[in-house]
């Protein structure tokens, strides 16, 4: 499959091989793992960082296999889900930083093009989240929104 904004091909990421391996060697039960997730979510840690911390600090390789639901679903059930999804928020932060760079370096044409491509990704992702009812239909991206993120 080709990349979004280039003519190159290649793997976008490595894929985990399917496994039927049990997680009996893990010393934590489902309730304790969910409490770890909720505790970290109250500290405003993002779901991806929660997964990394569970892997590195607690030795839990795959929370989805252990508790039968992803980290983001546990956070949503606890009522701690952020208003904007993590991947969209990361793109908004990146756009804000790029806009700040372009305010100081006005002749940087390469990054003007990079900002256009980044904003296209933001619009495409926000359209998907509106369709899935994660974002409200009235949510709209503008450079002001990116500066607030």
N, C-alpha and C positions, 0 to 999 in steps of 0.2 A: 504494500500500500504506500502511496506517495505521501510526502510531507504536505502540510497545509499551504505554506507560502514559499515553497521552493520546488524545483523540478527533480530533486533527489529522491531516491527510494531508500528504504532501510527499515529496520525494526524500531518501533517507537520505544519499546521497553522489553525487558526480559519477562517471560511468563513463568509462573510457578507450575511445576509439573503436577498433574492430578495425583492425589495420594489417598490411600485408605488407612494410613497410619493412625493409630489411636493416640490420644493425648493422656494416657494413664500415668506417665511419669511426672506430670505437672502436679505440684503440691497444693494448688489453689482450686477452690470450687467456684461454681458459677456466680454465686452471690458475692464472694470476695473480689472477684475480677470486676464485676459491675460496680462495686463500691469504690475500687481503685479508679475506674473510669470517671465516675461521678465526682469523686474528690478532685481529680485533676481538671475536670471540666469546670468546677467551681473556681479553680485558680486561673480560668480563662486560657487554658492550654488547648491548642487546636487538635482535632482528631488525628491527624497524621503524626503529630508529636507525641500524642498519648500512646499510639501504637508503637512508636519507637521506644518510648520510655518503658512500656510494659515488656517489650522484648529485651531491652538492655538491663534494666534494673531488677525485674521480677522473673525473667527467664520464660516468659509466655510468648511462644512463637506466633501463633495465630489466634487472635481472640474470636474471630468468626467461627472457627472450628470448635472452640471450647465452649462458647456461650450461645452458639447458633444464631447470632445476629451481629452486624457490624458495629463498630464503635460509635458511628454517627447516629445509629438508631437508638443506642443506649442513652446517648446524650439528649436526643430528641424526646425520649420517654421521660427523662428526668426534668424536662422543661428548661434545659440549659442551652438549647441550640441557638447559634447566632442568627441574626436576621438575614445576613448575606452568606451564602455557602463559601466554604474555605477557598476553593479554587478560583471563584469569581473575585473574592476579596484579595487574593494574591495578585490577580491581574490588575485590579484597581490600584493597589499599592505600587505596582510596577509602573503603571501609567502615570501616577502622580510624581514618582521620582523622575521619570523621563521628561515630563512636562517641566519640572523644576530645572532639569539640566538644560532644556531648550530655552528657558527664560534667560539663562546666563550665557549660553552659547547659541546665538541666533542663527549663525551660518552653518550649523551642523545638519546638512541635508540628509545624510544617511540616517540619523536618528529621527528626523521628521518622518521619513518613510517607515522606520521601525514603529513609531507611535501610531501611524495609520494602520499598520498590520495588527498591532496590539489592540487598538480600538475595534477593529473588525472582529477579533477573537472575543472581545467583551460583548459586543452586540450579539454575536452568534450564541454565546453561552447564556446570556440573559434571556434570549428568545427561548432557548431550551428550558430554562428554569421557570419561565412564565407559563410555558405549555404544560409543565409538570406540576404547576401550582406551588412551587417552592417560593417564588417571588410573586408579589402582587402584580396584577396587570398594569397598574399605574406606575410601576418602577421604571425609571428611564435613566440611562447613563448620560452623563455630561461631564465635562472637565471639572465642574464644581463638585460633583459627586466623587470624582477621583481624588480631589484635594481633601475631602472630608475623611476618606478611608484611612 
